[in-house]
Amino acid sequence: MVYVVTGGEFNACPPPCAKNHIFGARICKGKRTIHPNPGFSGLNDEMTNTTIPPSTKITITGDLGSGKSAVSKILCEHTGFEYISTGRIQRQLAQEMGLDTLEMNRRADIDPSIDQRIDGIFMDLGKDPNGYVVDSRMAWFFLPGSFKVFLKTDVKVAAWRILNDPHRKSEEYETEEEAVQKISARKQSENARFLAKYGADCAEMDNFDLVIDTTHRKPEEVAAIILKGVHAKMRSVAFARFH
């Protein structure tokens, strides 16, 4: 059965580009064969006729404001895979505990079992036969067999994107300067915490199959590069790690 999936619109490009970019795809259910819409460029005929194994896991991590959520959603549209994010898992766990996410995060500071439960959910995805696109800081570490992607971007562009995203409530800043400072500080803090807690070096780009600079790229372009990388790995074909 073939059905049409269409996405919404989003503004993810830095100035001077202020266009809303529409994404969409036609997906063959079951086989998950990719049939891109005309507006989605970057896939050749061989790739569009190649089936991605239904158990494939694509893990997305990277800088704040690099477009991880937007790119993940496009990948889901083109693969039929389910989207999983740390935020979704946190909300689900908070609901099971009868808490809101803020209170659960506060408890996690003194109760390590909460983080252990969240980490365990990601680890268990490795045993799941279904395909997923996972948007998470540490999923690449917990799913070593996944196709691991790191998205990077210029911090000033990241600040602009966050400041101009009306749906982004988790990071709110008064000025671009404040955003740049706090984004940089958070990145350093998280990298140090993950290195100390897990021995996982998020700053070591050799840990990833693909590293993409999204500073001047639309989410559709980034998704196309990722799909090319996935297909190259499937066929054991050489593919540049850095883009």
N, C-alpha and C positions, 0 to 999 in steps of 0.2 A: 504494500500500500504506500503510495506516495502522497505526501501532504506538504503544504507550503507553510513555512514559518517566517514570520516577519518580525523584525525588532523595532524598537522605537528610535528616537533621535537623540543625539548627544553632542555636546560641544566639548571637544577634547583637544583642540589644537591651540597653540599659543598665538599671540598676535603676530602678524596681521591677519591670520586666518581666523575667521569667526563664523564659519559655516557650520550648519548642523549636518552631520553625515548619517545617512540612512543605511542600515545594514539588513540583510535578509538572506535566506537560503532555501533551497528545496532539498529535502532530505529523503532518501529511500529508507524507510523504517526497516529495521532488522539488519540489513546489510550495511547500513550507515554509509552508503556511497555518497561522495560529495558532488553536488551539482550547484556550483556557484551562480548567483544572479549576475547579470551583466555588470552591475556596479562593483562587484568584488573582483579585483584584478590580482594577478600574480600567480595563478595556478595554470600549469600547462595541461594539455589534453591527457597526457599519460597519468598525471596526478589525479585529475577529476574522475578518471575511470578506475582508480585504484581504491580498493577497500581498506580502510584502516581497521586493524583487528579490534573487535568489540571489547576486548579487555584492556585496551590501552589506557594508561593514566598519564595525563599531562599536568605537571605541577608548575604553577606560576608564582614567582616571588619577585621582589625588587624594590625599587625606591618608592616612597610615597609620591603620589601624583604622576606615576609613570604610565598609568592607564591599565592596570592589572584587571580591574573589574570589567571595563569595557571590552578589552581584548578577550577575556575569558568568556564573556557572553557570546561574542562572535564565534569563537571556537565551538561553543556548544551548539550554536545554530548550524554550523557546518559539519559537525560530527554526529549530532544526536546524543552526545554524552551529557550526563547530569552534571550540573554545576554545584560544587561544594566549596564553602568558604569557612574560615575560622569564625567569622561573625555569625554565620548560620548555625554552626555547631554550638557556639556559646549561647545563642538564644534558645536552642532546643534544650540544652542542658539546664539552663536557668529555669525554663518552664517546668522541666521534670522536678527541679528542686523547690518549685514554688517561689522563685525569686525573680527580680528583674536583673538584667545583665550588669547594671552598675553595682548592685549589692553582691552579685556573685563574684565580680572582679575584686571587690574589696575582701571578700572571704578567701579568695585565691591567694592573697598576699600572706595569709597565715595558715592556710590549709593546702598543702602541696597535692593532696589527692585530687583536687579539682583540675589542676593542670595535667595530672597523670591521666585522668579520664579523657580529657580532650586529646592529649597525645595518643592515647590508646585507640581512639576512634580513627585517627589518621593512619596509624599502624595497621589497623584491621582492614583498611581499604586495599592494602596489598594482597589480601586473600580474597577480595571480592572479584567475581568474574566479570563484572560490568565495567564499562569505560567511564572515566570521570575527568573533568577539568577541575583542578583543585587550586583555588586562590588562597594561599596561606604562606606566612613567613617561613615555616619550617617543614612543610609537606615534602619538599625535595629531599630532606634529610630522613624523614620517616618512611618515604617511599623510594628507596634507592633504585628500584627498577623502572621508575617513571621516566618520561621525557622531561628533563628539568630545564626550565626557562627562567632567566633573570632579565627583568626589564629595568633599564637605567634611564635617567633623564637629568638634564641640567636642573639644578635646584631652583633657579629663578623661574624656569618654565613650570616646574612642579608647583611652586608657590602660586603662580598665576592660575593654573588649572584648579587648584584647591579653592582659591579665593572666589573663582567664578563658577563654581559648581554648586547650584542651589540645593542639591540633594545631599550634600556632604555635611553632616552635622557633627561627626566625631572629631573633626579638626576645624576649629574656627579661630581665625586670627584677625587682628585689627588692621595690620598693614602688611605689605609684601616683605618688608625688612624683618618684621617679627616672624612671619611665616618661614623665611629662609633660615633664620637663626634656630627656630624650634625644630624644623624638619631635619636640619643637620645634626642637632643635638640628639634628637630621637634616634636617628640612624646609628650614631656612634654608641648610644646607650644600649640599643637592642642588639647590635653586633657583639658588644662586650658581654651582655647577659647570656646570649645564646652560646657564645664560645665558652663561658664559664660553666653554664648549666649542662650543655650537651656535648661540648667539644666540637661544635659545628661552626665552621668559619664562613659566615655569610659574605664576607668581603673577598673571599678567594674565588675568582671567577672560573677557575679550572674545575670547580665542583659542578658546573652546569654544562648541559649539552649545547645550550644556545644562550648568547648574551646579546640583547638588542637595545640599541640607543633609540628611544622613542621621542627624543626632543623635537624632531622635525618630521615625524611620521604620524600618519593617521592610524587609528586602531585597526582599520581594515588591512593596511599595509603590513602592520606588525603580525596580525593573525595569519596573513598569507605566508610570511617568512617562517612562522612556526610550523605551519602545515607542510611547507616544503622540507623543513628539517625533520619532521616526523616521517615523511615518506622516504627521505634519504636514509634515515636510520633503519627503516623497515627493509630497505633494499641493500643495506650495507654499502651505501655510496658515500663518498667523501662530501662533506658539507661544511662550509666555514662556520666556526663557532661564534665569531664576533661580527656583528652587523650594525 
